[in-house]
Amino acid sequence: MAIATDTEERRATRLKNGLKYGIRKFLTAVTLDTYGQVLDKAQRVEKDVEAGRKYYRDQRQKRGREESSSRDKDVVQQPKRRNNNLAIKEPAQNTQKPTVACKTCGKNHSGVCYWESGACFNCQQQGHRIRDCPQPLKPQFIQDTEERRATRLKNGLKYGIRKFLTAVTLDTYGQVLDKAQRVEKDVEAGRKYYRDQRQKRGREESSSRDKDVVQQPKRRNNNLAIKEPAQNTQKPTVACKTCGKNHSGVCYWESGACFNCQQQGHRIRDCPQPLKPQFIQGYKNAAG
């Protein structure tokens, strides 16, 4: 039995890890022990994500149409003169009769009062009341249950909050309300975090641009003597007649001194002092 449970959990984990990130991120905090649970939740999340994409796509298209219509309205078009002899039509009047308070039931409605006629409110037929009506009850007459209230609240949430509740089982109105408030608070905290990060990056980029700008020195006093640029006082090196290298001063090949410490009596390979950096690489290459 333990082996079967382990296999089922492994299958569920493998399916969960193999989902697209856009679906998997909504299942991260949900405990799903079986393959069927993961599959069911993933399908529900995928359906809701697709609905959210369609919603935002429709919103963009709606904004585009509104902007296009507003631009068209800004263009003043001269009306075309078709026929001056045509009669000008008056705008259509609202022919719907206004509802008034019924003298029998006290409700605002038009037409026959079912309380007075004794007809069924559901099917408008005589001979029975709504509690005995054989027809399916219309939605407005069905008593709200806790589950229907929870579903209606969940479906009425903004997509940015509802998408995090798709994979969570919530049976009561209070559970949906509590989870929605927590998600809303967390979403707002995430927005604040990313907003602060963008502002921080903006300040860093601005400061780096300011450093790149070369500022001209201010002229304090025009009577100050202008300093001439410092001349290079180093003597130019020429090819040595003894060793053929370009150097100045005494040639160590001619004097027999050590190239490392400039002392007499030994060569650089026997020098007791640590080798200078310019000689270390040469010895490494020679040894290699």
C-alpha positions in Angstrom: 0.0 0.0 0.0 2.9 2.4 0.8 4.4 1.7 -2.6 1.1 2.5 -4.4 0.7 5.8 -2.4 4.3 6.8 -3.2 3.8 6.0 -6.9 0.6 8.1 -6.9 2.3 11.1 -5.2 5.2 10.8 -7.6 2.9 10.9 -10.6 1.1 13.9 -9.2 4.4 15.7 -8.5 5.7 14.9 -12.0 2.5 16.2 -13.6 2.6 19.3 -11.5 6.3 20.1 -12.3 5.7 19.5 -16.0 2.9 22.1 -16.2 3.5 25.5 -17.9 4.7 28.2 -15.4 1.6 30.3 -16.2 -0.5 27.4 -14.7 1.9 25.9 -12.2 2.4 29.1 -10.3 -1.3 29.0 -9.2 -0.9 25.5 -7.8 2.3 26.1 -5.8 0.5 26.8 -2.5 -2.2 24.1 -3.0 -1.8 20.6 -1.5 -2.5 18.0 -4.2 -1.7 14.4 -3.4 -3.2 12.5 -6.3 -2.7 12.7 -10.1 -6.5 13.3 -10.6 -6.5 16.3 -8.2 -3.6 17.9 -10.0 -5.2 17.3 -13.4 -8.5 18.7 -12.4 -7.1 21.8 -10.8 -4.7 22.4 -13.7 -7.6 22.2 -16.2 -9.7 24.7 -14.1 -6.7 27.1 -13.9 -6.0 26.8 -17.6 -9.7 27.6 -18.4 -9.6 30.6 -16.1 -6.3 31.9 -17.5 -7.7 31.7 -21.0 -10.8 33.6 -19.9 -8.5 36.2 -18.3 -6.5 36.6 -21.5 -9.8 37.0 -23.5 -11.0 39.6 -21.0 -7.9 41.7 -21.3 -7.8 41.3 -25.1 -11.4 42.5 -25.3 -10.6 45.4 -23.0 -7.7 46.5 -25.3 -9.9 46.2 -28.4 -12.7 48.2 -26.7 -10.2 51.0 -25.7 -8.9 51.0 -29.3 -12.4 51.4 -30.7 -13.2 54.2 -28.2 -10.0 56.0 -29.0 -10.7 55.6 -32.8 -14.3 56.9 -32.3 -13.1 59.9 -30.2 -10.6 60.8 -33.0 -13.4 60.5 -35.6 -15.6 62.8 -33.5 -12.9 65.4 -33.4 -12.9 65.7 -37.2 -15.7 68.1 -38.1 -17.5 66.8 -41.1 -19.9 68.9 -43.1 -23.4 67.2 -43.4 -24.4 66.2 -46.9 -27.4 67.9 -48.3 -29.5 65.1 -49.8 -33.0 66.6 -50.2 -34.3 69.8 -48.6 -37.9 68.7 -49.2 -37.7 65.8 -46.9 -39.5 66.2 -43.6 -37.3 66.3 -40.5 -38.0 63.3 -38.3 -38.6 64.0 -34.6 -36.7 61.8 -32.1 -38.7 58.7 -31.1 -40.5 59.0 -27.8 -40.2 56.4 -25.1 -43.5 54.5 -25.4 -42.9 52.3 -22.4 -45.4 53.0 -19.7 -43.9 54.0 -16.3 -44.4 51.5 -13.5 -46.4 52.7 -10.5 -47.0 51.3 -7.1 -49.8 48.6 -7.2 -52.7 49.3 -4.9 -53.1 45.5 -4.1 -49.5 44.3 -3.5 -47.6 47.6 -3.1 -44.9 46.6 -5.6 -43.9 48.7 -8.7 -45.0 46.7 -11.7 -47.0 47.1 -14.9 -49.8 44.9 -16.2 -52.0 42.5 -14.2 -51.2 42.0 -10.5 -50.8 38.2 -9.8 -51.7 38.7 -6.2 -55.1 40.0 -7.3 -55.7 37.5 -10.2 -54.4 34.5 -8.2 -52.0 33.4 -11.0 -48.6 31.7 -10.5 -45.7 34.2 -10.3 -43.4 31.7 -12.0 -45.5 30.5 -15.1 -48.4 33.1 -15.0 -50.9 30.2 -15.1 -54.1 29.9 -13.0 -54.9 27.1 -10.7 -51.8 26.9 -8.5 -49.3 29.1 -6.6 -45.6 29.4 -7.1 -44.8 26.8 -4.4 -46.8 24.2 -6.3 -45.6 25.2 -9.8 -44.6 22.2 -12.0 -42.3 24.3 -14.1 -38.6 24.9 -13.1 -38.3 28.0 -11.0 -36.9 31.1 -12.5 -33.5 32.3 -11.1 -35.0 35.2 -9.3 -37.2 32.9 -7.2 -34.6 30.3 -6.2 -33.5 30.8 -2.7 -29.8 31.7 -2.3 -27.6 28.9 -0.8 -24.2 29.4 0.8 -22.5 27.7 -2.1 -24.3 29.9 -4.7 -23.4 33.0 -2.7 -19.8 31.9 -2.6 -19.7 31.1 -6.3 -21.3 34.5 -7.2 -18.8 36.4 -5.0 -15.8 34.4 -6.5 -17.0 35.0 -10.1 -17.5 38.7 -9.4 -13.9 39.3 -8.2 -11.4 41.1 -10.4 -9.4 38.7 -12.5 -6.1 39.8 -10.8 -7.5 38.4 -7.6 -9.8 35.6 -8.9 -7.0 33.9 -10.8 -5.3 33.0 -7.5 -8.5 31.4 -6.1 -9.3 29.2 -9.1 -7.4 26.1 -7.8 -8.6 26.6 -4.2 -11.8 24.9 -2.9 -14.0 27.4 -1.1 -17.5 26.3 -0.1 -18.7 29.3 1.9 -19.1 33.0 1.4 -16.9 33.8 4.4 -14.0 31.6 3.0 -14.1 33.3 -0.4 -14.2 36.8 1.3 -11.3 36.0 3.6 -9.1 34.5 0.9 -9.9 37.4 -1.5 -8.9 40.0 1.1 -5.6 38.2 1.8 -4.8 37.9 -1.9 -5.7 41.5 -2.5 -3.4 42.6 0.3 -0.6 40.4 -1.1 -1.1 41.7 -4.7 -0.9 45.3 -3.5 2.3 44.5 -1.6 3.8 42.9 -4.7 2.9 46.0 -6.8 4.5 48.3 -4.2 7.7 46.1 -4.2 8.1 46.2 -8.0 7.3 50.0 -8.0 10.0 50.6 -5.4 12.4 48.4 -7.5 11.7 50.4 -10.6 12.3 53.7 -8.8 15.5 52.4 -7.3 16.8 51.4 -10.7 15.8 54.8 -12.1 17.7 56.6 -9.4 20.8 54.4 -10.0 20.7 55.0 -13.8 20.2 58.7 -13.2 23.2 58.9 -10.9 25.4 56.9 -13.3 24.4 59.2 -16.2 25.3 62.2 -14.0 28.8 60.8 -13.4 29.3 60.3 -17.1 28.7 64.0 -17.8 32.1 65.8 -17.9 31.7 69.1 -16.1 33.8 72.0 -17.2 35.9 73.6 -14.3 34.7 77.0 -13.1 37.0 79.9 -13.8 37.6 81.5 -10.4 40.2 84.2 -11.2 41.4 85.2 -14.7 44.5 86.9 -13.3 46.0 83.5 -12.2 49.0 82.4 -14.2 48.2 79.6 -16.6 50.2 76.5 -15.8 52.0 74.9 -18.6 51.6 71.1 -19.0 54.3 69.2 -17.2 57.1 68.1 -19.6 58.3 64.5 -19.7 61.7 64.6 -17.9 62.5 61.0 -18.4 65.5 60.4 -20.7 64.7 58.5 -23.8 66.0 54.9 -23.9 68.4 53.8 -26.7 69.6 50.4 -27.8 72.5 49.2 -25.6 75.7 48.3 -27.5 76.4 45.4 -25.2 73.1 43.6 -24.8 71.0 45.2 -27.6 68.1 46.0 -25.3 66.5 49.5 -24.9 67.4 50.7 -21.4 69.0 53.6 -19.6 71.8 53.6 -17.0 74.4 50.8 -16.4 74.1 47.6 -18.4 74.0 44.7 -16.0 75.3 42.3 -18.6 78.4 44.4 -18.9 78.9 45.0 -15.1 78.0 41.5 -14.1 75.4 42.6 -11.5 72.2 40.7 -10.7 69.1 41.8 -12.7 66.9 41.3 -9.6 68.7 43.1 -6.8 71.5 45.0 -8.7 74.2 43.5 -6.4 77.5 42.0 -7.6 78.7 38.5 -6.9 75.8 36.4 -8.3 73.3 36.1 -11.2 69.5 36.4 -11.1 69.1 32.6 -11.0 71.1 32.5 -7.6 69.6 35.7 -6.2 68.5 35.3 -2.5 65.9 38.1 -2.8 62.4 37.3 -4.0 62.0 37.7 -7.7 60.4 40.9 -9.0 57.1 40.4 -10.9 58.6 41.1 -14.3 61.0 38.2 -13.9 58.6 35.6 -12.5 56.6 35.2 -15.8 59.8 34.7 -17.7 60.9 31.9 -15.5 57.5 30.3 -15.7 57.7 30.3 -19.5 61.2 29.0 -19.5 60.3 26.2 -17.1 57.2 25.3 -19.2 
